[in-house]
Amino acid sequence: MNDELISLNPATGKEIKRYPADGSAVVEAKLNQAKKSFEQWKKMSVAERAAHLKSLADYLQQHKDEMAEIATTEMRKPFAQ
C-alpha cells in the first residue's frame, strides 16, 4: 500500500498535493469514531448543532480561497464556477 495519495492536475499531469493514506486499521478506527460522534450529535439540541455548524461555516469562509484554488486545480474548472 502507498503511504500517500497524490493529487494530479488532469490537464498537465503535474503533482498538486500529497495526502497521507490510511491503512485499513486506521480507517476502521475512524469509522468507529464517526459512529460514536454521530451518537453524540443526534443527542444535541438544535442550538448546540447550530453552534457547531456556525463554527464550520466560519472556518470554510476563512479558508475559501485556499479550498477554491485546490478544487479549481484538481477539477480543471474555472475559478468563477
Beta strands, then each sheet from edge to edge (+ up, - down):
strand 1: 4-8
strand 2: 15-20
sheet 1: 1+ 2-
end
